[in-house]
Amino acid sequence: MTKTGFVIANLFRKKTRTVLTLLSVIMAFLLFGLLQAVNVMFNAGTDFVGATRLITQSRVSFTQSLPLRQLPELEAVPGVEAVMYEQWFGGVWQENTQLIAFAVDPERLHKVYPEWTMPEDAWKKFAQTRTGMIAGRQVAKQFGWKVGEKLPIKSSIFPQKDGSKAWSFDLVGIYDGKDEEWQRQTSQIFINFAYFDEANQFGSGRAGIYVLKLGDPDKAKDVALTIDKKYENSTEETKTQTEKDWNAGFAKQMGDIGMLVRWILFAVFFTLLLVVGNTMAQSVRERIPELAVLKTLGFSDGSVLGFVLAEALLIVGAGGLIGLSLATGLGILVQKNAGAMLPISVDWRVWSAGLIAIAVVGTVVGLLPALRAQRLKIVDALAGR
């Protein structure tokens, strides 16, 4: 029997225990892969390669509004094809159902986001109706909304001038996406900015963000630098980034996702160390006489240590690789369904961290049992001491 065969045979002496331990490792690294992908997404630097749209917001936060007088200045930046502005509305449906709602200029929305499809009559009605609103196909289906209805929607942020946070909008259209990817993102509603700007209590002439549609994606970085440099050291400093990075940052506003992910990973791997470490320790205890026989036959202390350490690395390595592979597949599925709203990817960065984790965990859980086997004295082991 080869040394590799000997290690595998020892692992499967207790098949049920080994299979259950392997499943624990697989689940741990499946969670690791997905959570690390989320962590990478939130901590990745801005990548302007192939960006077709940029988001310009206040350098402080997207909740800090920018003046609309910047609109013609942004439109004049070389490389910018069209600009729209929008304001996060903080919509609430019925008692406490949060909505993804933005106040927008209808014509600019139509021009900057050609991916949203709707009959031209509906686009015109949206622009011409002061209290007009359009809803994505998914959100309209979820709440059973129909075109022509007057919908009462509250705002958690913007009261009207009379102090009431209860607004009323006329649903003039239901938009869809140009393809399957965009159709999965039809969970937003858009209200007419002109009405919102006139009626809200906090004043007019300001917007939360600007969305810039570019003529040449290769010039995205240059456009972003030009804009931010233009407003540098002014009272309205800006931060310009890709739409993908802005979406990730928007989700991050809900809380410190990075810290949450790290704590979950800590709990997962602490549990994993206990499970696999206990399995290896129990396996060595059961085989003390056999290990003594190996030494009697001439195997060195280092060889015995290597056998036990190899068992730990093999079970952690096999489970880790399977778990990371499953995470890669699930990551592709999540990205396919969530699209730009959650652009996670179990890429080489996640795999690199995973391979390091496999090596560290395998070594840690196998080292103590392996050292015990190495220090084992033949006489004491055979005597049952």
Sequence and secondary structure as in RCSB ss.txt:
>XXXX:A:sequence
MTKTGFVIANLFRKKTRTVLTLLSVIMAFLLFGLLQAVNVMFNAGTDFVGATRLITQSRVSFTQSLPLRQLPELE
AVPGVEAVMYEQWFGGVWQENTQLIAFAVDPERLHKVYPEWTMPEDAWKKFAQTRTGMIAGRQVAKQFGWKVGEK
LPIKSSIFPQKDGSKAWSFDLVGIYDGKDEEWQRQTSQIFINFAYFDEANQFGSGRAGIYVLKLGDPDKAKDVAL
TIDKKYENSTEETKTQTEKDWNAGFAKQMGDIGMLVRWILFAVFFTLLLVVGNTMAQSVRERIPELAVLKTLGFS
DGSVLGFVLAEALLIVGAGGLIGLSLATGLGILVQKNAGAMLPISVDWRVWSAGLIAIAVVGTVVGLLPALRAQR
LKIVDALAGR
>XXXX:A:secstr
  HHHHHHHHHTTSHHHHHHHHHHHHHHHHHHHHHHHHHHHHH     TT SEEEEEESS TTS EEGGGHHHHH
TSTTEEEEEEEEE  EEETTTEE EEEEE HHHHHHH TTEE  HHHHHHHHH TTEEEEEHHHHHHHT  TT E
EEEEESS  BTTS  EEEEEEEEEEEESSHHHHTT  EEEEEHHHHHHHBTT SSEESEEEEEES GGGHHHHHH
HHHHHTTTSTT EEEEEHHHHHHHHHHTTS HHHHHHHHHHHHHHHHHHHHHHHHHHHHHHTHHHHHHHHHTT  
HHHHHHHHHHHHHHHHHHHHHHHHHHHHHHHHHHHHHHGGGS     HHHHHHHHHHHHHHHHHHHHHHHHHHHH
  HHHHHTT 
